[in-house]
Amino acid sequence: MLHVRKKLCIGCGSCAQVCPTGAITLLKKAKINLSRCINCHWCVAECPQGAIQEEIPTISELKFEFRKFHREMGQLYIKLSQLESRK
């Protein structure tokens, strides 16, 4: 799992420009949407500050991401079901 070290990030946006899935957004600092990240590590190679690094997630972080993903998939299923019922 990739992680942005906020103290090192200068907000240049290089990482967001090379991300093939658009998983990185930029406000003042880079933020990685882990549900869209495919771990290609292009952002790691591109970052001039070395602010993006691999981080081993905790069990609670993995559970949180799983629940979030499960919710998103449930919402998608509902939307697809609604579209199917209109046919």
Distance bins in CASP14 RR format, pairs under 12 A and 6 or more apart:
PFRMAT RR
TARGET T0000
AUTHOR 0000-0000-0000
RMODE 2
METHOD distances of the structure
MODEL  1
1 23 0 0 0 0 0 1 0 0 0 0 0
1 32 0 0 0 0 1 0 0 0 0 0 0
1 33 0 0 0 0 0 1 0 0 0 0 0
1 34 1 0 0 1 0 0 0 0 0 0 0
1 35 0 0 0 0 0 1 0 0 0 0 0
1 37 1 0 0 1 0 0 0 0 0 0 0
1 38 0 0 0 0 0 1 0 0 0 0 0
1 39 1 0 0 1 0 0 0 0 0 0 0
1 41 0 0 0 0 0 1 0 0 0 0 0
1 52 0 0 0 0 0 1 0 0 0 0 0
1 53 0 0 0 0 0 1 0 0 0 0 0
1 54 1 0 0 1 0 0 0 0 0 0 0
1 55 1 0 1 0 0 0 0 0 0 0 0
1 56 1 0 0 1 0 0 0 0 0 0 0
1 57 1 0 1 0 0 0 0 0 0 0 0
1 58 0 0 0 0 1 0 0 0 0 0 0
1 61 1 0 0 1 0 0 0 0 0 0 0
1 62 0 0 0 0 1 0 0 0 0 0 0
1 64 0 0 0 0 0 1 0 0 0 0 0
1 65 0 0 0 0 1 0 0 0 0 0 0
2 15 0 0 0 0 1 0 0 0 0 0 0
2 19 0 0 0 0 0 1 0 0 0 0 0
2 21 0 0 0 0 0 1 0 0 0 0 0
2 23 0 0 0 0 1 0 0 0 0 0 0
2 24 0 0 0 0 1 0 0 0 0 0 0
2 30 0 0 0 0 0 1 0 0 0 0 0
2 31 0 0 0 0 0 1 0 0 0 0 0
2 32 1 0 1 0 0 0 0 0 0 0 0
2 33 0 0 0 0 0 1 0 0 0 0 0
2 34 1 0 0 1 0 0 0 0 0 0 0
2 36 0 0 0 0 0 1 0 0 0 0 0
2 37 1 0 0 1 0 0 0 0 0 0 0
2 38 0 0 0 0 0 1 0 0 0 0 0
2 39 1 0 0 1 0 0 0 0 0 0 0
2 40 0 0 0 0 1 0 0 0 0 0 0
2 41 1 0 0 1 0 0 0 0 0 0 0
2 42 0 0 0 0 0 1 0 0 0 0 0
2 43 1 0 0 1 0 0 0 0 0 0 0
2 44 1 0 0 1 0 0 0 0 0 0 0
2 45 0 0 0 0 0 1 0 0 0 0 0
2 47 0 0 0 0 0 1 0 0 0 0 0
2 50 0 0 0 0 0 1 0 0 0 0 0
2 51 0 0 0 0 0 1 0 0 0 0 0
2 52 1 0 1 0 0 0 0 0 0 0 0
2 53 1 0 0 1 0 0 0 0 0 0 0
2 54 1 0 0 1 0 0 0 0 0 0 0
2 55 1 0 0 1 0 0 0 0 0 0 0
2 56 0 0 0 0 0 1 0 0 0 0 0
2 57 0 0 0 0 0 1 0 0 0 0 0
3 9 0 0 0 0 0 1 0 0 0 0 0
3 24 0 0 0 0 0 1 0 0 0 0 0
3 29 0 0 0 0 0 1 0 0 0 0 0
3 30 0 0 0 0 0 1 0 0 0 0 0
3 31 0 0 0 0 0 1 0 0 0 0 0
3 32 1 0 0 1 0 0 0 0 0 0 0
3 34 0 0 0 0 1 0 0 0 0 0 0
3 37 0 0 0 0 0 1 0 0 0 0 0
3 39 0 0 0 0 0 1 0 0 0 0 0
3 43 0 0 0 0 0 1 0 0 0 0 0
3 44 0 0 0 0 0 1 0 0 0 0 0
3 47 0 0 0 0 0 1 0 0 0 0 0
3 50 0 0 0 0 0 1 0 0 0 0 0
3 51 0 0 0 0 1 0 0 0 0 0 0
3 52 1 0 0 1 0 0 0 0 0 0 0
3 53 1 0 1 0 0 0 0 0 0 0 0
3 54 1 0 0 1 0 0 0 0 0 0 0
3 55 1 1 0 0 0 0 0 0 0 0 0
3 56 0 0 0 0 1 0 0 0 0 0 0
3 57 0 0 0 0 1 0 0 0 0 0 0
3 58 0 0 0 0 0 1 0 0 0 0 0
3 61 0 0 0 0 1 0 0 0 0 0 0
4 10 0 0 0 0 0 1 0 0 0 0 0
4 11 0 0 0 0 1 0 0 0 0 0 0
4 13 0 0 0 0 0 1 0 0 0 0 0
4 15 0 0 0 0 1 0 0 0 0 0 0
4 16 0 0 0 0 0 1 0 0 0 0 0
4 23 0 0 0 0 0 1 0 0 0 0 0
4 24 0 0 0 0 1 0 0 0 0 0 0
4 25 0 0 0 0 0 1 0 0 0 0 0
4 26 0 0 0 0 0 1 0 0 0 0 0
4 27 0 0 0 0 0 1 0 0 0 0 0
4 28 0 0 0 0 0 1 0 0 0 0 0
4 29 1 0 0 1 0 0 0 0 0 0 0
4 30 1 0 1 0 0 0 0 0 0 0 0
4 31 1 0 0 1 0 0 0 0 0 0 0
4 32 1 0 0 1 0 0 0 0 0 0 0
4 33 0 0 0 0 0 1 0 0 0 0 0
4 34 0 0 0 0 0 1 0 0 0 0 0
4 37 0 0 0 0 0 1 0 0 0 0 0
4 43 0 0 0 0 1 0 0 0 0 0 0
4 44 0 0 0 0 0 1 0 0 0 0 0
4 47 0 0 0 0 1 0 0 0 0 0 0
4 49 0 0 0 0 0 1 0 0 0 0 0
4 50 0 0 0 0 1 0 0 0 0 0 0
4 51 1 0 1 0 0 0 0 0 0 0 0
4 52 1 0 1 0 0 0 0 0 0 0 0
4 53 0 0 0 0 1 0 0 0 0 0 0
4 54 0 0 0 0 0 1 0 0 0 0 0
4 55 0 0 0 0 1 0 0 0 0 0 0
5 15 0 0 0 0 0 1 0 0 0 0 0
5 29 0 0 0 0 1 0 0 0 0 0 0
5 30 0 0 0 0 1 0 0 0 0 0 0
5 32 0 0 0 0 0 1 0 0 0 0 0
5 44 0 0 0 0 0 1 0 0 0 0 0
5 47 0 0 0 0 1 0 0 0 0 0 0
5 49 0 0 0 0 1 0 0 0 0 0 0
5 50 1 0 0 1 0 0 0 0 0 0 0
5 51 1 0 1 0 0 0 0 0 0 0 0
5 52 1 0 0 1 0 0 0 0 0 0 0
5 53 1 0 0 1 0 0 0 0 0 0 0
5 54 0 0 0 0 0 1 0 0 0 0 0
5 55 0 0 0 0 1 0 0 0 0 0 0
6 27 0 0 0 0 0 1 0 0 0 0 0
6 28 0 0 0 0 1 0 0 0 0 0 0
6 29 1 0 1 0 0 0 0 0 0 0 0
6 30 0 0 0 0 1 0 0 0 0 0 0
6 31 0 0 0 0 1 0 0 0 0 0 0
6 32 0 0 0 0 0 1 0 0 0 0 0
6 49 0 0 0 0 0 1 0 0 0 0 0
6 51 1 0 0 1 0 0 0 0 0 0 0
6 52 0 0 0 0 0 1 0 0 0 0 0
6 53 0 0 0 0 0 1 0 0 0 0 0
7 29 0 0 0 0 1 0 0 0 0 0 0
7 49 0 0 0 0 1 0 0 0 0 0 0
7 50 0 0 0 0 0 1 0 0 0 0 0
7 51 0 0 0 0 1 0 0 0 0 0 0
7 53 0 0 0 0 0 1 0 0 0 0 0
8 15 0 0 0 0 0 1 0 0 0 0 0
8 29 0 0 0 0 1 0 0 0 0 0 0
8 30 0 0 0 0 0 1 0 0 0 0 0
8 47 0 0 0 0 1 0 0 0 0 0 0
8 48 0 0 0 0 1 0 0 0 0 0 0
8 49 1 0 1 0 0 0 0 0 0 0 0
8 50 1 0 1 0 0 0 0 0 0 0 0
8 51 1 1 0 0 0 0 0 0 0 0 0
8 52 0 0 0 0 1 0 0 0 0 0 0
8 53 0 0 0 0 1 0 0 0 0 0 0
9 15 0 0 0 0 1 0 0 0 0 0 0
9 16 0 0 0 0 0 1 0 0 0 0 0
9 24 0 0 0 0 0 1 0 0 0 0 0
9 26 0 0 0 0 1 0 0 0 0 0 0
9 27 0 0 0 0 0 1 0 0 0 0 0
9 28 0 0 0 0 1 0 0 0 0 0 0
9 29 1 0 1 0 0 0 0 0 0 0 0
9 30 1 0 1 0 0 0 0 0 0 0 0
9 31 0 0 0 0 1 0 0 0 0 0 0
9 32 0 0 0 0 0 1 0 0 0 0 0
9 43 0 0 0 0 0 1 0 0 0 0 0
9 47 1 0 0 1 0 0 0 0 0 0 0
9 48 0 0 0 0 0 1 0 0 0 0 0
9 49 1 0 0 1 0 0 0 0 0 0 0
9 50 0 0 0 0 1 0 0 0 0 0 0
9 51 1 0 1 0 0 0 0 0 0 0 0
9 52 1 0 0 1 0 0 0 0 0 0 0
9 53 0 0 0 0 0 1 0 0 0 0 0
10 26 0 0 0 0 0 1 0 0 0 0 0
10 28 0 0 0 0 1 0 0 0 0 0 0
10 29 0 0 0 0 1 0 0 0 0 0 0
10 30 0 0 0 0 1 0 0 0 0 0 0
10 47 0 0 0 0 1 0 0 0 0 0 0
10 48 1 0 0 1 0 0 0 0 0 0 0
10 49 1 0 1 0 0 0 0 0 0 0 0
10 50 0 0 0 0 0 1 0 0 0 0 0
10 51 1 0 0 1 0 0 0 0 0 0 0
10 52 0 0 0 0 0 1 0 0 0 0 0
11 17 0 0 0 0 0 1 0 0 0 0 0
11 24 0 0 0 0 0 1 0 0 0 0 0
11 25 0 0 0 0 0 1 0 0 0 0 0
11 26 1 0 0 1 0 0 0 0 0 0 0
11 27 0 0 0 0 1 0 0 0 0 0 0
11 28 1 0 0 1 0 0 0 0 0 0 0
11 29 1 0 1 0 0 0 0 0 0 0 0
11 30 1 0 0 1 0 0 0 0 0 0 0
11 31 0 0 0 0 0 1 0 0 0 0 0
11 47 0 0 0 0 1 0 0 0 0 0 0
11 48 0 0 0 0 0 1 0 0 0 0 0
11 49 0 0 0 0 1 0 0 0 0 0 0
11 51 0 0 0 0 1 0 0 0 0 0 0
11 52 0 0 0 0 0 1 0 0 0 0 0
12 18 0 0 0 0 0 1 0 0 0 0 0
12 24 0 0 0 0 0 1 0 0 0 0 0
12 26 0 0 0 0 1 0 0 0 0 0 0
12 28 0 0 0 0 0 1 0 0 0 0 0
12 29 0 0 0 0 0 1 0 0 0 0 0
12 30 0 0 0 0 1 0 0 0 0 0 0
12 43 0 0 0 0 0 1 0 0 0 0 0
12 46 0 0 0 0 1 0 0 0 0 0 0
12 47 0 0 0 0 1 0 0 0 0 0 0
12 48 1 0 0 1 0 0 0 0 0 0 0
12 49 1 0 0 1 0 0 0 0 0 0 0
12 50 0 0 0 0 0 1 0 0 0 0 0
12 51 0 0 0 0 1 0 0 0 0 0 0
12 52 0 0 0 0 0 1 0 0 0 0 0
13 19 0 0 0 0 1 0 0 0 0 0 0
13 22 0 0 0 0 0 1 0 0 0 0 0
13 24 1 0 0 1 0 0 0 0 0 0 0
13 25 0 0 0 0 1 0 0 0 0 0 0
13 26 1 0 1 0 0 0 0 0 0 0 0
13 27 0 0 0 0 0 1 0 0 0 0 0
13 28 0 0 0 0 0 1 0 0 0 0 0
13 29 0 0 0 0 1 0 0 0 0 0 0
13 30 1 0 0 1 0 0 0 0 0 0 0
13 31 0 0 0 0 0 1 0 0 0 0 0
13 43 0 0 0 0 1 0 0 0 0 0 0
13 46 0 0 0 0 1 0 0 0 0 0 0
13 47 0 0 0 0 1 0 0 0 0 0 0
13 48 0 0 0 0 1 0 0 0 0 0 0
13 49 0 0 0 0 0 1 0 0 0 0 0
13 51 0 0 0 0 0 1 0 0 0 0 0
13 52 0 0 0 0 0 1 0 0 0 0 0
14 24 0 0 0 0 1 0 0 0 0 0 0
14 26 0 0 0 0 1 0 0 0 0 0 0
14 30 0 0 0 0 1 0 0 0 0 0 0
14 42 0 0 0 0 1 0 0 0 0 0 0
14 43 1 0 0 1 0 0 0 0 0 0 0
14 44 0 0 0 0 0 1 0 0 0 0 0
14 45 0 0 0 0 1 0 0 0 0 0 0
14 46 1 0 1 0 0 0 0 0 0 0 0
14 47 1 0 0 1 0 0 0 0 0 0 0
14 48 1 0 0 1 0 0 0 0 0 0 0
14 49 0 0 0 0 1 0 0 0 0 0 0
14 50 0 0 0 0 0 1 0 0 0 0 0
14 51 0 0 0 0 1 0 0 0 0 0 0
14 52 0 0 0 0 1 0 0 0 0 0 0
15 22 0 0 0 0 0 1 0 0 0 0 0
15 23 0 0 0 0 1 0 0 0 0 0 0
15 24 1 0 1 0 0 0 0 0 0 0 0
15 25 0 0 0 0 0 1 0 0 0 0 0
15 26 0 0 0 0 1 0 0 0 0 0 0
15 29 0 0 0 0 0 1 0 0 0 0 0
15 30 1 0 1 0 0 0 0 0 0 0 0
15 31 0 0 0 0 0 1 0 0 0 0 0
15 32 0 0 0 0 1 0 0 0 0 0 0
15 37 0 0 0 0 0 1 0 0 0 0 0
15 40 0 0 0 0 0 1 0 0 0 0 0
15 41 0 0 0 0 0 1 0 0 0 0 0
15 42 0 0 0 0 1 0 0 0 0 0 0
15 43 1 1 0 0 0 0 0 0 0 0 0
15 44 0 0 0 0 1 0 0 0 0 0 0
15 45 0 0 0 0 1 0 0 0 0 0 0
15 46 1 0 1 0 0 0 0 0 0 0 0
15 47 1 0 1 0 0 0 0 0 0 0 0
15 48 0 0 0 0 1 0 0 0 0 0 0
15 49 0 0 0 0 1 0 0 0 0 0 0
15 50 0 0 0 0 1 0 0 0 0 0 0
15 51 1 0 0 1 0 0 0 0 0 0 0
15 52 1 0 1 0 0 0 0 0 0 0 0
15 53 0 0 0 0 0 1 0 0 0 0 0
16 22 1 0 0 1 0 0 0 0 0 0 0
16 23 0 0 0 0 1 0 0 0 0 0 0
16 24 1 0 1 0 0 0 0 0 0 0 0
16 25 1 0 0 1 0 0 0 0 0 0 0
16 26 1 0 1 0 0 0 0 0 0 0 0
16 27 0 0 0 0 0 1 0 0 0 0 0
16 29 0 0 0 0 0 1 0 0 0 0 0
16 30 1 0 0 1 0 0 0 0 0 0 0
16 31 0 0 0 0 1 0 0 0 0 0 0
16 32 0 0 0 0 1 0 0 0 0 0 0
16 33 0 0 0 0 0 1 0 0 0 0 0
16 36 0 0 0 0 0 1 0 0 0 0 0
16 37 0 0 0 0 0 1 0 0 0 0 0
16 42 0 0 0 0 0 1 0 0 0 0 0
16 43 1 0 0 1 0 0 0 0 0 0 0
16 46 0 0 0 0 1 0 0 0 0 0 0
16 47 0 0 0 0 0 1 0 0 0 0 0
16 52 0 0 0 0 0 1 0 0 0 0 0
17 24 0 0 0 0 1 0 0 0 0 0 0
17 25 0 0 0 0 0 1 0 0 0 0 0
17 26 0 0 0 0 1 0 0 0 0 0 0
17 30 0 0 0 0 0 1 0 0 0 0 0
17 42 0 0 0 0 1 0 0 0 0 0 0
17 43 0 0 0 0 1 0 0 0 0 0 0
17 46 1 0 0 1 0 0 0 0 0 0 0
17 47 0 0 0 0 0 1 0 0 0 0 0
18 24 0 0 0 0 1 0 0 0 0 0 0
18 30 0 0 0 0 0 1 0 0 0 0 0
18 40 0 0 0 0 1 0 0 0 0 0 0
18 41 0 0 0 0 0 1 0 0 0 0 0
18 42 1 0 1 0 0 0 0 0 0 0 0
18 43 1 0 0 1 0 0 0 0 0 0 0
18 44 0 0 0 0 1 0 0 0 0 0 0
18 45 1 0 0 1 0 0 0 0 0 0 0
18 46 1 0 1 0 0 0 0 0 0 0 0
18 47 0 0 0 0 1 0 0 0 0 0 0
18 52 0 0 0 0 0 1 0 0 0 0 0
19 25 0 0 0 0 1 0 0 0 0 0 0
19 26 0 0 0 0 0 1 0 0 0 0 0
19 30 0 0 0 0 1 0 0 0 0 0 0
19 31 0 0 0 0 0 1 0 0 0 0 0
19 32 0 0 0 0 1 0 0 0 0 0 0
19 33 0 0 0 0 1 0 0 0 0 0 0
19 36 0 0 0 0 1 0 0 0 0 0 0
19 37 0 0 0 0 1 0 0 0 0 0 0
19 38 0 0 0 0 1 0 0 0 0 0 0
19 39 0 0 0 0 0 1 0 0 0 0 0
19 40 0 0 0 0 1 0 0 0 0 0 0
19 41 0 0 0 0 0 1 0 0 0 0 0
19 42 1 0 0 1 0 0 0 0 0 0 0
19 43 1 0 1 0 0 0 0 0 0 0 0
19 44 0 0 0 0 0 1 0 0 0 0 0
19 45 0 0 0 0 0 1 0 0 0 0 0
19 46 0 0 0 0 1 0 0 0 0 0 0
19 47 0 0 0 0 0 1 0 0 0 0 0
19 52 0 0 0 0 0 1 0 0 0 0 0
20 36 0 0 0 0 1 0 0 0 0 0 0
20 37 0 0 0 0 0 1 0 0 0 0 0
20 38 1 0 0 1 0 0 0 0 0 0 0
20 39 0 0 0 0 0 1 0 0 0 0 0
20 40 1 0 0 1 0 0 0 0 0 0 0
20 41 0 0 0 0 0 1 0 0 0 0 0
20 42 1 0 0 1 0 0 0 0 0 0 0
20 43 0 0 0 0 1 0 0 0 0 0 0
20 46 0 0 0 0 0 1 0 0 0 0 0
21 32 0 0 0 0 0 1 0 0 0 0 0
21 33 0 0 0 0 1 0 0 0 0 0 0
21 34 0 0 0 0 0 1 0 0 0 0 0
21 35 0 0 0 0 1 0 0 0 0 0 0
21 36 1 0 1 0 0 0 0 0 0 0 0
21 37 1 0 0 1 0 0 0 0 0 0 0
21 38 1 0 1 0 0 0 0 0 0 0 0
21 39 0 0 0 0 0 1 0 0 0 0 0
21 40 0 0 0 0 1 0 0 0 0 0 0
21 42 0 0 0 0 1 0 0 0 0 0 0
21 43 0 0 0 0 0 1 0 0 0 0 0
22 30 0 0 0 0 0 1 0 0 0 0 0
22 31 0 0 0 0 0 1 0 0 0 0 0
22 32 0 0 0 0 1 0 0 0 0 0 0
22 33 1 0 0 1 0 0 0 0 0 0 0
22 35 0 0 0 0 0 1 0 0 0 0 0
22 36 1 0 0 1 0 0 0 0 0 0 0
22 37 0 0 0 0 1 0 0 0 0 0 0
22 38 0 0 0 0 1 0 0 0 0 0 0
22 40 0 0 0 0 0 1 0 0 0 0 0
22 42 0 0 0 0 0 1 0 0 0 0 0
22 43 0 0 0 0 0 1 0 0 0 0 0
23 30 0 0 0 0 0 1 0 0 0 0 0
23 31 0 0 0 0 1 0 0 0 0 0 0
23 32 1 0 1 0 0 0 0 0 0 0 0
23 33 1 0 1 0 0 0 0 0 0 0 0
23 34 1 0 0 1 0 0 0 0 0 0 0
23 35 0 0 0 0 1 0 0 0 0 0 0
23 36 1 1 0 0 0 0 0 0 0 0 0
23 37 1 0 1 0 0 0 0 0 0 0 0
23 38 1 0 0 1 0 0 0 0 0 0 0
23 39 0 0 0 0 1 0 0 0 0 0 0
23 40 0 0 0 0 1 0 0 0 0 0 0
23 41 0 0 0 0 0 1 0 0 0 0 0
23 42 0 0 0 0 0 1 0 0 0 0 0
23 43 0 0 0 0 1 0 0 0 0 0 0
23 52 0 0 0 0 0 1 0 0 0 0 0
24 30 1 0 1 0 0 0 0 0 0 0 0
24 31 1 0 0 1 0 0 0 0 0 0 0
24 32 1 0 1 0 0 0 0 0 0 0 0
24 33 1 0 0 1 0 0 0 0 0 0 0
24 34 0 0 0 0 0 1 0 0 0 0 0
24 36 0 0 0 0 1 0 0 0 0 0 0
24 37 0 0 0 0 1 0 0 0 0 0 0
24 38 0 0 0 0 0 1 0 0 0 0 0
24 40 0 0 0 0 0 1 0 0 0 0 0
24 42 0 0 0 0 1 0 0 0 0 0 0
24 43 1 0 0 1 0 0 0 0 0 0 0
24 44 0 0 0 0 0 1 0 0 0 0 0
24 46 0 0 0 0 0 1 0 0 0 0 0
24 47 0 0 0 0 0 1 0 0 0 0 0
24 51 0 0 0 0 0 1 0 0 0 0 0
24 52 0 0 0 0 1 0 0 0 0 0 0
25 31 1 0 1 0 0 0 0 0 0 0 0
25 32 0 0 0 0 1 0 0 0 0 0 0
25 33 1 0 0 1 0 0 0 0 0 0 0
25 36 0 0 0 0 1 0 0 0 0 0 0
25 37 0 0 0 0 0 1 0 0 0 0 0
25 43 0 0 0 0 0 1 0 0 0 0 0
26 32 0 0 0 0 0 1 0 0 0 0 0
26 33 0 0 0 0 0 1 0 0 0 0 0
26 43 0 0 0 0 0 1 0 0 0 0 0
26 51 0 0 0 0 0 1 0 0 0 0 0
29 47 0 0 0 0 0 1 0 0 0 0 0
29 49 0 0 0 0 0 1 0 0 0 0 0
29 51 0 0 0 0 1 0 0 0 0 0 0
29 52 0 0 0 0 0 1 0 0 0 0 0
30 37 0 0 0 0 0 1 0 0 0 0 0
30 43 1 0 0 1 0 0 0 0 0 0 0
30 44 0 0 0 0 0 1 0 0 0 0 0
30 46 0 0 0 0 0 1 0 0 0 0 0
30 47 0 0 0 0 1 0 0 0 0 0 0
30 48 0 0 0 0 0 1 0 0 0 0 0
30 49 0 0 0 0 1 0 0 0 0 0 0
30 50 0 0 0 0 0 1 0 0 0 0 0
30 51 1 0 0 1 0 0 0 0 0 0 0
30 52 1 0 0 1 0 0 0 0 0 0 0
30 53 0 0 0 0 0 1 0 0 0 0 0
31 37 0 0 0 0 0 1 0 0 0 0 0
31 43 0 0 0 0 0 1 0 0 0 0 0
31 51 0 0 0 0 0 1 0 0 0 0 0
31 52 0 0 0 0 0 1 0 0 0 0 0
32 38 0 0 0 0 0 1 0 0 0 0 0
32 39 0 0 0 0 0 1 0 0 0 0 0
32 40 0 0 0 0 0 1 0 0 0 0 0
32 41 0 0 0 0 0 1 0 0 0 0 0
32 42 0 0 0 0 0 1 0 0 0 0 0
32 43 1 0 0 1 0 0 0 0 0 0 0
32 44 0 0 0 0 0 1 0 0 0 0 0
32 47 0 0 0 0 0 1 0 0 0 0 0
32 51 0 0 0 0 0 1 0 0 0 0 0
32 52 1 0 0 1 0 0 0 0 0 0 0
32 53 0 0 0 0 0 1 0 0 0 0 0
32 54 0 0 0 0 0 1 0 0 0 0 0
32 55 0 0 0 0 0 1 0 0 0 0 0
32 65 0 0 0 0 0 1 0 0 0 0 0
33 43 0 0 0 0 0 1 0 0 0 0 0
33 65 0 0 0 0 0 1 0 0 0 0 0
33 68 0 0 0 0 0 1 0 0 0 0 0
33 69 0 0 0 0 0 1 0 0 0 0 0
33 72 0 0 0 0 0 1 0 0 0 0 0
34 55 0 0 0 0 0 1 0 0 0 0 0
34 57 0 0 0 0 1 0 0 0 0 0 0
34 61 0 0 0 0 1 0 0 0 0 0 0
34 62 0 0 0 0 0 1 0 0 0 0 0
34 64 0 0 0 0 1 0 0 0 0 0 0
34 65 1 0 1 0 0 0 0 0 0 0 0
34 66 0 0 0 0 0 1 0 0 0 0 0
34 68 0 0 0 0 1 0 0 0 0 0 0
34 69 0 0 0 0 1 0 0 0 0 0 0
34 72 0 0 0 0 0 1 0 0 0 0 0
35 64 0 0 0 0 0 1 0 0 0 0 0
35 65 1 0 0 1 0 0 0 0 0 0 0
35 66 0 0 0 0 0 1 0 0 0 0 0
35 67 0 0 0 0 0 1 0 0 0 0 0
35 68 1 0 0 1 0 0 0 0 0 0 0
35 69 1 0 1 0 0 0 0 0 0 0 0
35 70 0 0 0 0 0 1 0 0 0 0 0
35 71 0 0 0 0 0 1 0 0 0 0 0
35 72 1 0 0 1 0 0 0 0 0 0 0
35 73 0 0 0 0 0 1 0 0 0 0 0
35 76 0 0 0 0 0 1 0 0 0 0 0
36 65 0 0 0 0 0 1 0 0 0 0 0
36 68 0 0 0 0 0 1 0 0 0 0 0
36 69 0 0 0 0 0 1 0 0 0 0 0
36 72 0 0 0 0 0 1 0 0 0 0 0
37 43 0 0 0 0 1 0 0 0 0 0 0
37 44 0 0 0 0 0 1 0 0 0 0 0
37 52 0 0 0 0 0 1 0 0 0 0 0
37 54 0 0 0 0 0 1 0 0 0 0 0
37 55 0 0 0 0 0 1 0 0 0 0 0
37 65 0 0 0 0 0 1 0 0 0 0 0
39 52 0 0 0 0 0 1 0 0 0 0 0
39 54 0 0 0 0 1 0 0 0 0 0 0
39 55 0 0 0 0 0 1 0 0 0 0 0
40 46 0 0 0 0 0 1 0 0 0 0 0
40 52 0 0 0 0 0 1 0 0 0 0 0
41 47 0 0 0 0 0 1 0 0 0 0 0
41 50 0 0 0 0 0 1 0 0 0 0 0
41 52 0 0 0 0 1 0 0 0 0 0 0
41 53 0 0 0 0 0 1 0 0 0 0 0
41 54 1 0 0 1 0 0 0 0 0 0 0
42 52 0 0 0 0 1 0 0 0 0 0 0
43 49 0 0 0 0 0 1 0 0 0 0 0
43 50 0 0 0 0 1 0 0 0 0 0 0
43 51 0 0 0 0 1 0 0 0 0 0 0
43 52 1 0 1 0 0 0 0 0 0 0 0
43 53 0 0 0 0 0 1 0 0 0 0 0
43 54 0 0 0 0 0 1 0 0 0 0 0
44 50 1 0 0 1 0 0 0 0 0 0 0
44 51 0 0 0 0 1 0 0 0 0 0 0
44 52 1 0 1 0 0 0 0 0 0 0 0
44 53 1 0 0 1 0 0 0 0 0 0 0
44 54 1 0 0 1 0 0 0 0 0 0 0
44 55 0 0 0 0 0 1 0 0 0 0 0
45 52 0 0 0 0 1 0 0 0 0 0 0
45 53 0 0 0 0 0 1 0 0 0 0 0
46 52 0 0 0 0 1 0 0 0 0 0 0
47 53 0 0 0 0 1 0 0 0 0 0 0
55 61 0 0 0 0 1 0 0 0 0 0 0
55 62 0 0 0 0 0 1 0 0 0 0 0
56 62 0 0 0 0 0 1 0 0 0 0 0
57 63 0 0 0 0 1 0 0 0 0 0 0
57 64 0 0 0 0 1 0 0 0 0 0 0
57 65 1 0 0 1 0 0 0 0 0 0 0
57 66 0 0 0 0 0 1 0 0 0 0 0
58 64 0 0 0 0 1 0 0 0 0 0 0
58 65 0 0 0 0 0 1 0 0 0 0 0
59 65 0 0 0 0 0 1 0 0 0 0 0
59 66 0 0 0 0 0 1 0 0 0 0 0
60 66 0 0 0 0 0 1 0 0 0 0 0
60 67 0 0 0 0 0 1 0 0 0 0 0
61 67 0 0 0 0 0 1 0 0 0 0 0
61 68 0 0 0 0 0 1 0 0 0 0 0
62 68 0 0 0 0 0 1 0 0 0 0 0
62 69 0 0 0 0 0 1 0 0 0 0 0
63 69 0 0 0 0 0 1 0 0 0 0 0
63 70 0 0 0 0 0 1 0 0 0 0 0
64 70 0 0 0 0 0 1 0 0 0 0 0
64 71 0 0 0 0 0 1 0 0 0 0 0
65 71 0 0 0 0 0 1 0 0 0 0 0
65 72 0 0 0 0 0 1 0 0 0 0 0
66 72 0 0 0 0 0 1 0 0 0 0 0
66 73 0 0 0 0 0 1 0 0 0 0 0
67 73 0 0 0 0 0 1 0 0 0 0 0
67 74 0 0 0 0 0 1 0 0 0 0 0
68 74 0 0 0 0 0 1 0 0 0 0 0
68 75 0 0 0 0 0 1 0 0 0 0 0
69 75 0 0 0 0 0 1 0 0 0 0 0
69 76 0 0 0 0 0 1 0 0 0 0 0
70 76 0 0 0 0 0 1 0 0 0 0 0
70 77 0 0 0 0 0 1 0 0 0 0 0
71 77 0 0 0 0 0 1 0 0 0 0 0
71 78 0 0 0 0 0 1 0 0 0 0 0
72 78 0 0 0 0 0 1 0 0 0 0 0
72 79 0 0 0 0 0 1 0 0 0 0 0
73 79 0 0 0 0 0 1 0 0 0 0 0
73 80 0 0 0 0 0 1 0 0 0 0 0
74 80 0 0 0 0 1 0 0 0 0 0 0
74 81 0 0 0 0 1 0 0 0 0 0 0
75 81 0 0 0 0 0 1 0 0 0 0 0
75 82 0 0 0 0 0 1 0 0 0 0 0
76 82 0 0 0 0 0 1 0 0 0 0 0
76 83 0 0 0 0 0 1 0 0 0 0 0
77 83 0 0 0 0 0 1 0 0 0 0 0
77 84 0 0 0 0 0 1 0 0 0 0 0
78 84 0 0 0 0 0 1 0 0 0 0 0
78 85 0 0 0 0 0 1 0 0 0 0 0
79 85 0 0 0 0 0 1 0 0 0 0 0
79 86 0 0 0 0 0 1 0 0 0 0 0
80 86 0 0 0 0 0 1 0 0 0 0 0
80 87 0 0 0 0 0 1 0 0 0 0 0
81 87 0 0 0 0 0 1 0 0 0 0 0
END
